[in-house]
Amino acid sequence: MLDGLTLDQLRTFIAAVDEGSFSAAGRKLRRAQSVVSQTLANLESQLGVKLFDRSARYPLLTDEGRSLLADARAVADNVDGFKARARAMREGLEPELAVAMDVMFPMEGLTRAATHSRKTYPHTPLRLYVEALGAVIKPVLDRSCSIGIIGSLPIVPDELQAEPLLDVPMVTVVSPSHPFAARRGVISASAITKEVQLVLTDRTVLTDGRDFGVLSPLTWRLADLGAKHEFLRAGLGWGHMPLHLVQADLDGGALIKIRVEGLARDVLMSMKTVFRKDAPPGPAARTFIAQLKR
């Protein structure tokens, strides 16, 4: 009998509770009161549970009815979400927005884009990977992400289309305890080679044999930008960082900006949106990208 339950019965149950009477539920549902009463009687018969006490002028929920009401609402809401997602797919909207984001991208912009995406496409869930170098590209190549936001990897594979996004200012920094902190002017290439450079490394094999921004033969390679940040603060080496991540450290004196030979005074990391040429972004992805550009 329970397999014969219908969504209409549950909606009628919810309407009767919300409206306070069977007649009011009938007006909301545009049905006769007798139809509402019969629908609820059939539901109670199928459940084997009395949902309403009808002894008073207006029907009152029984304890059993009160307990089952939350489940009825959950079922109705889930069905509404199911229908909305199906409608979105029919109209060309992605069932999911999967994004691979470069760790260098400003979190403020990412949060703004995610907030806008949830408001604009509430039935399109976001799946986000925050990575660096080839680990941003790989899920796009593998089709597990529809778009990637790259910056730490300056090369784009032939399978992908790239679109410019924004530029992120970069700085080279050390701790006040580091030997470079006391130097004035541009630090020479020969001096650079004698101190450990902290380098963000790739989790994939896509950049094997390639280095980007590495100037010293002495390197510590870290796959986590947060670890690199803390190692810099601890004086374990020198390295390049996005300005927005270390601005507070520079203002407070926890890190010091230095200039090294071989790098321009103002270094910008160009961030790009990438996607497969045979799978261009859908509406949700396009809206997400537009927000990242703001």
N, C-alpha and C positions, 0 to 999 in steps of 0.2 A: 504493500500500500504506500509506503513512504516513497518508492520510486515514482509514484504518480504525482508528487508535489509539483506545483507550477510556480513560476515567477509571479504570475498574476495573483495567485493566492497570497504570496508573501507581501506583495505591494498593497493588496487590499487590507491585510492585517496591519501593516505599518500605517496606512492612511486612517484606519479606524482609531488607532491609538493617538496619532497626531491630531486628528480633527475632533476627538472627544466623543463621537457618536457614530452609529452606522449611517444615519441619514446625512450627516455632514460629510462622511467619507464618500457616500454616494454622489453628493454634489461635486466633490473634488474630482472623482473618477468619472463623472457623467454617467452614472448608473442609478437604477432604481434601488431604494433601500432594501427591497426584498432580495435583489440580486446580491448585494453586499452581505446580507444576513446568511443567505444560502451558501455563498462562497466561503464564509468563515466557518459555518457549520460543517461543510465538507472538509475544510482544513483540519478542524478539531477531530473529526472522525478519522481522518487518515493518520493524524499524529497519535491519536489515542490519549490526548491531553486536552483539558478544558482551558481555553485561553482567556475567556471573559466570564465574569460573573454578571448575569443578566437579571438579577433579582431586583436591582434598583432601577430608577428612571433611566439612567445612562449606564451603559456597560462599563464595568471596571475590570482592569487586568487582574488575573489571578497571579499567585506567586509563580506558577509555571509559565504563564504568559509573559510575565515581566522578565523571567530568566531567558526565554526564547527570543525576546524582542531584539536583543543585541545581535544574536546570530542571524535573524532575519534581515536586519539592516546591513550586516556585513555581506551577506549573500547578494542582496540587491545592489550594493555599492560595487562589489566585485564584477557583477554582470555589466553594470554601467561602464566600468573601466574597460572591460573586455570589448564591449561594443565600440567604445571610443577609439581604442587602439586599432580595431579592425577597420573602422571608418577611415582613420588616418592612413593606414596602409593602402586602402583602396584609392585614396586621393593622392598617393605618392609620398607621404611622410614616412620617414624612417621609423621602424619599430623600436630602434635604440640608437642613441648617439654615442658612438665609441670614439674617444679622442686620445691620442698619444701626445703629451705635452712636454716640451723641453723644460728641464728644471731651471733654466736660466730665465724663463718668462716671468714677468712680475705677477705675483700672486693676486694683487689687487685687481688687475685686469681679468685674470682667470675667474675670480670669484664673481665679478660683475657679469661676465658672460654666462656663468652657470646660473646665477640668480635670474637673469633675463630669460634664459632657456626654460627654466622651470615654470615661469609665469606664462610664457608664450606657448610652450608645448608641454603641458602638465602630464600628458600620457606618454611622453617619450623619455624614458629613463636615460640618465647619463652614466657612462662607464669611462673612467678616466685613468690613464697611466701617466705618471710623471717620471721621466727618464732623461738620459743624456746621450748624445752622439748617436751611434747606430741603433741603440735601443728605442729611440723615438721612431726611426724609419721602419724597423723590422715589422711591428704589428700592422703598419699600413701596407707593406709589401705582402704580408701574409693574409691580408683582408680581415684581420680581427679588429682593426680600427678603420673607420672611414676617412678620417683626416689626421694629420700630424702637424705639430707646430715645432719646427726645427730652428736651431740657432747655433748650438755648439758643434753641429756637423755642417760644414759649409758646402758640402757636395750633395747633389741630388741624383739618385739613380735614374736611368733612362725611362724606367716604367712609370715614374711619377711626374706629375705636373706641379710646378711651384708658383706661388703668388706672393708678392711682397706683403709684409704685415706691418712691422715697425722695427725701430732700432733700439737696442738696449745698451746704454753706456757701460763700459767695463773699466775697471781700475786694477792696478797692480799694488798689492798691499803686503805689509809685514807687521808683526807685533813690535811694540816699543823695545822689547828685549832682544830683538833680532839684530845681528851685526849691521845689516843694511839700514837700520833705523837712524843711525848717527851720520850717515853719508849725506852730503849735499850735492845737488845737481843730478845729472844722469849717471847711473851706475854702469860701468863699463862691461862689455861682453866678457872680458877675461875674469872679472870679479863674479859675474853671474854664474859662470861655470863651476865656481868653487863652493856654491851653496845649494842646498836641496831645494828643488822646485816642487811644490805640491800640485799634482796634475789630476784632473778628473779623467777617469778611464772609462772605457766602453765595456758594457756587459755582453756585447755580441762580438762576432768575428768580422763585422762589416768594415771595421777600420783597421784591421790587422796590418801592421807595417806602416801605418800613417800616424803622424802626430800633428796636433794643431795648437800653435802657441807655445810649444815647448822649446825653451832656449838653453836649458842646462842639461848636461849629461847625467847629473845627479837628480834623480826623481823619486818621489814617493807617489804611487798611483792609487787613487781612492775612487771607488765607485759611487760614493755618496757625497753630495755637495755639502750637506750639513757637517759631515766629518771633516771635510776640507776646511770649512769655515772655522771649526773649533781648533783644528791643528794650526791654522794661521794665527789665531788668537793666542795659542800656547807657545808661539815662537818656534815651531818645528820646521819652518820653511817659509818660502815666499811664493806668491801665486797670484793669478788673475781671478777676479770675482766680479759679478754684476754689481754695479754701484748701488742699486736699490736694496741689496741684501746687506751691505756693509756700511751704509750711510750713517746709521746710528753708532757703529763702532768708530768710524772716523770722527764723528762729532764728539764722542765721549773719550777719545784717546786710546781706545782698546786696540785699534789698528791705525797704521800710518800709511799714507799713499806714497809710493815711490815711483821714479821713472827709470826705465832700464833701456840700455842701448838696443836698437833694433825694433823698437815699438814707437808708434806715433804718440804724440801727447794725448790726443783724444781718440780713444779706441771705441768703436761701435760694433756690437754684434747684430748683424742683420737677421731678424726673425722672419721666417717664411711659413706659409701654409702649404702643405703638400698633400696630394691625394693621387690615387691611381688614375691614369689616363682613361682606363676603361670603366671607371666607377666614380664619376664626378659627385660632389657633395649634393645631398638632398636639401629640402627646405630648412630643416632643423640645423644641419651643419652650416649652411650658408648664413643663417641668422647668428649662430654662434661665432663664426668667423668675423662677421660685421661688428659684433660687440667687442671682440678682441682688438680691433683696429682703433677703437675709440680712445 
